[in-house]
């Protein structure tokens, strides 16, 4: 099928592009910047999702699958930028929905977040919740099929400064210090972006996920102190651990979920990338980047 990935140059989007290509789908990357991971027959179109007319031109009549990974994805940044957050994450998605509604699109996949129905997450969570409801209403009103994917805690070697694990690996390698801010007992279910991408393509190849809400998180629960200890053991004793009383505003402790009647199905990658092995690969990439900047 012909698929467009808005935000296909980014972290999770670039992995999804590669997985689509691996399964012989015809892929177009639509982003404001060209992907450094682009390969093979993957095509690139420069597109700002806030440009409604351009988005409409990009979604041609032969497109069957549309993914939207574009927008503001950093919760900490979003808390201090409500106008930018709502503009990119809501109006940008609305422009894509408008472009899809009168075309032959068979599935619109919206990249949401575990914060969409959380009491945490500030403007970021609100923007994701709003876009979920808009996506659902475009099906109710115009018959545009969708799948809403709520991504959990992602990590991977293509991550940037907006990713939590990427930032703590930089601190560990460059400063030889890890500072645990917030609760050391906070729990996350980390999933490698490559595993999340594989599941993100599985859902378009199975009609069972049509007009469904899917949760993609890792298989194993890990406390923050366990994550930091694992990184310390992988890198070596040169890394020190420190605890800070500073809290992380807007973040959850154990679960992002608040009671709501809308339920989502959870998908688990099987097989999946082991957390330790995944961290080793991330550390290699971060270390190479640090050495390159110093050289």
FENLIN-V35658 format. One record per helix or strand. SS is the DSSP state (A for helix, B for strand). FROM is the first residue (numbers start at 1). TO is the last residue. If there is no record, write none. Layout:
BEGIN
ss = (SS,SS)
from = (FROM,FROM)
to = (TO,TO)
END
This chain:
BEGIN
ss = (B,A,B,B,A,B,A,A,B,A,A,B,B,A,B,B,B,A,A,B,B,A,B,B,A)
from = (2,11,26,43,52,65,75,82,107,114,122,146,154,164,177,187,191,193,207,212,222,224,240,265,275)
to = (6,22,31,46,58,68,78,101,113,117,142,151,155,175,181,188,192,205,209,216,223,235,244,267,294)
END
